[in-house]
């Protein structure tokens, strides 16, 4: 499996570099022989995307606590029943019986290890959810203090603000010296293609 996965990743990376080199070659030739048209085309496709605007919707806090605490009995009962169902299924169902129906590209011992690890993970998670549901059902106020301490809001838009700023230094240099950059890009792409294409 490891050799097959490595081969797939290698071929994909190889193809990506070759295609990118051809694109760079055409770009470099365009900067040499038709710099004005190439720069105009680059301005059209060089659309600025603001990460802050794209992530604005996910920055809006969704208040679920009022409903949760108002219907604590129902919420706790759902958590308890759901966790007991998962724990009962894990205790009575043999996960290894699924191995014949799973992809054969992964060996049987690997599937056994993955299923065993999954069983342990879901068992621990089920126990935790059961205890949490029990507390919510009996005494929801005990969860509120913990929830307030753990529910710390982190704004990703502040971290993305620097990434949303325009970086015009490279564009200014290319616009000022298009043919110099065109020659550099063309030579670099030709060297890469010369080294890679004989391997096809």
C-alpha positions as CSV (number, residue, x, y, z in Angstrom):
1,X,0.0,0.0,0.0
2,X,2.8,2.4,0.9
3,X,4.6,1.9,-2.4
4,X,1.3,2.4,-4.4
5,X,0.5,5.5,-2.4
6,X,4.0,6.9,-2.9
7,X,3.8,6.2,-6.6
8,X,0.5,8.0,-7.0
9,X,1.8,11.0,-5.0
10,X,5.0,11.0,-7.1
11,X,3.1,10.9,-10.4
12,X,0.7,13.6,-9.4
13,X,3.6,15.9,-8.2
14,X,5.5,15.1,-11.4
15,X,2.5,16.0,-13.6
16,X,1.9,19.2,-11.6
17,X,5.5,20.4,-12.0
18,X,5.4,19.6,-15.8
19,X,2.1,21.5,-16.4
20,X,3.3,24.4,-14.2
21,X,6.5,24.6,-16.2
22,X,4.6,24.8,-19.5
23,X,2.4,27.5,-18.1
24,X,5.5,29.4,-16.9
25,X,7.1,29.0,-20.3
26,X,4.1,30.5,-22.1
27,X,4.0,33.3,-19.5
28,X,7.7,34.0,-19.9
29,X,7.5,34.1,-23.7
30,X,4.5,36.4,-23.4
31,X,6.5,38.8,-21.2
32,X,9.3,38.8,-23.7
33,X,7.4,39.2,-27.0
34,X,4.1,40.8,-25.9
35,X,4.6,42.3,-22.5
36,X,1.7,44.8,-22.6
37,X,-0.9,42.1,-23.6
38,X,0.5,39.6,-21.1
39,X,0.4,42.2,-18.2
40,X,-3.2,43.1,-19.1
41,X,-4.2,39.5,-19.1
42,X,-2.4,39.0,-15.7
43,X,-4.4,42.0,-14.3
44,X,-7.7,40.4,-15.4
45,X,-7.0,37.0,-13.8
46,X,-5.3,38.4,-10.8
47,X,-8.6,38.9,-8.9
48,X,-8.1,39.9,-5.2
49,X,-9.9,37.5,-2.8
50,X,-10.5,38.8,0.7
51,X,-10.3,36.0,3.3
52,X,-11.9,38.3,5.8
53,X,-15.0,38.7,3.7
54,X,-15.2,35.0,2.9
55,X,-15.0,34.1,6.6
56,X,-17.4,36.7,7.8
57,X,-20.4,34.3,8.0
58,X,-18.5,31.7,10.1
59,X,-17.5,34.5,12.5
60,X,-21.1,35.0,13.6
61,X,-21.7,33.4,16.9
62,X,-24.6,31.0,17.1
63,X,-26.2,31.0,20.5
64,X,-27.5,27.5,21.3
65,X,-27.1,27.8,25.1
66,X,-30.6,29.2,25.8
67,X,-32.4,26.3,24.1
68,X,-30.0,23.9,25.6
69,X,-30.6,25.0,29.2
70,X,-34.3,25.6,28.7
71,X,-34.8,22.0,27.6
72,X,-32.0,20.4,29.7
73,X,-34.1,17.3,30.4
74,X,-34.7,16.6,26.7
75,X,-31.1,17.4,25.8
76,X,-29.7,15.2,28.6
77,X,-32.1,12.3,27.7
78,X,-31.0,12.5,24.0
79,X,-27.3,12.4,25.0
80,X,-27.9,9.5,27.4
81,X,-29.9,7.4,25.0
82,X,-27.6,8.1,22.1
83,X,-24.5,7.2,24.0
84,X,-26.0,4.0,25.5
85,X,-27.0,2.9,22.0
86,X,-23.5,3.5,20.7
87,X,-22.0,1.6,23.7
88,X,-24.4,-1.3,23.3
89,X,-23.6,-1.6,19.6
90,X,-19.9,-1.6,20.3
91,X,-20.3,-4.2,23.0
92,X,-22.5,-6.6,21.0
93,X,-21.3,-6.1,17.4
94,X,-18.1,-7.6,16.1
95,X,-16.4,-4.9,14.0
96,X,-14.0,-7.4,12.5
97,X,-17.0,-8.9,10.6
98,X,-16.9,-5.9,8.4
99,X,-13.4,-6.7,7.1
100,X,-14.5,-8.9,4.1
101,X,-16.6,-5.9,2.8
102,X,-13.8,-3.3,3.2
103,X,-11.3,-2.4,0.4
104,X,-8.7,-5.1,-0.2
105,X,-6.0,-2.5,-0.8
106,X,-5.4,-2.4,2.9
107,X,-4.2,-5.6,4.6
108,X,-6.4,-7.5,7.1
109,X,-4.1,-6.8,10.1
110,X,-4.2,-3.1,9.2
111,X,-8.0,-3.2,9.2
112,X,-8.0,-5.1,12.5
113,X,-5.8,-2.5,14.1
114,X,-7.9,0.4,12.7
115,X,-11.2,-1.1,13.8
116,X,-9.8,-1.9,17.3
117,X,-8.5,1.7,17.6
118,X,-11.9,3.0,16.4
119,X,-13.7,0.8,18.9
120,X,-11.6,2.2,21.8
121,X,-12.0,5.8,20.6
122,X,-15.8,5.5,20.3
123,X,-16.1,3.7,23.6
124,X,-14.3,6.4,25.5
125,X,-16.3,9.1,23.6
126,X,-19.5,7.2,24.4
127,X,-18.7,7.0,28.1
128,X,-17.9,10.7,28.2
129,X,-21.1,11.7,26.4
130,X,-23.1,9.5,28.7
131,X,-21.6,11.1,31.8
132,X,-22.1,14.6,30.3
133,X,-25.7,13.8,29.4
134,X,-26.3,12.5,32.9
135,X,-25.0,15.8,34.4
136,X,-27.1,17.8,32.0
137,X,-30.2,15.8,32.9
138,X,-29.7,16.0,36.6
139,X,-28.0,19.3,37.2
140,X,-27.5,21.5,34.1
141,X,-26.2,24.4,36.2
142,X,-23.0,22.4,36.9
143,X,-22.2,22.4,33.2
144,X,-22.8,26.1,32.7
145,X,-19.7,27.3,34.5
146,X,-17.5,24.8,32.6
147,X,-19.1,25.7,29.3
148,X,-18.5,29.5,29.9
149,X,-14.8,28.8,30.6
150,X,-14.3,26.5,27.6
151,X,-16.4,28.5,25.1
152,X,-13.7,31.1,24.5
153,X,-14.3,32.9,21.2
154,X,-11.4,33.1,18.8
155,X,-11.7,35.4,15.8
156,X,-10.1,34.0,12.7
157,X,-10.8,37.2,10.8
158,X,-8.2,39.0,12.8
159,X,-5.5,36.4,12.0
160,X,-6.5,36.5,8.3
161,X,-6.4,40.3,8.1
162,X,-2.7,40.4,7.2
163,X,-3.2,37.7,4.5
164,X,-5.9,39.9,3.0
165,X,-3.6,42.8,2.4
166,X,-2.4,43.4,-1.1
167,X,1.2,42.5,-1.9
168,X,2.1,44.7,-4.9
169,X,5.9,44.5,-4.7
170,X,6.3,41.6,-7.1
171,X,3.7,43.0,-9.5
172,X,5.4,46.4,-9.6
173,X,8.8,44.7,-10.4
174,X,7.3,42.6,-13.2
175,X,5.4,45.6,-14.6
176,X,8.7,47.7,-14.5
177,X,11.0,45.0,-16.0
178,X,8.7,42.6,-17.9
179,X,11.3,41.3,-20.4
180,X,13.9,40.6,-17.7
181,X,11.4,38.5,-15.7
182,X,10.2,36.9,-19.0
183,X,13.7,35.8,-19.8
184,X,14.3,34.5,-16.3
185,X,11.0,32.6,-16.2
186,X,11.5,31.2,-19.7
187,X,15.0,29.9,-19.0
188,X,14.0,28.4,-15.7
189,X,11.0,26.6,-17.2
190,X,13.1,25.3,-20.1
191,X,15.6,23.9,-17.7
192,X,12.9,22.2,-15.6
193,X,11.2,20.7,-18.7
194,X,14.6,19.6,-20.1
195,X,15.3,17.7,-16.9
196,X,11.8,16.2,-16.5
197,X,10.5,15.5,-20.0
198,X,13.0,12.7,-20.9
199,X,11.5,10.8,-17.9
200,X,8.1,10.6,-19.5
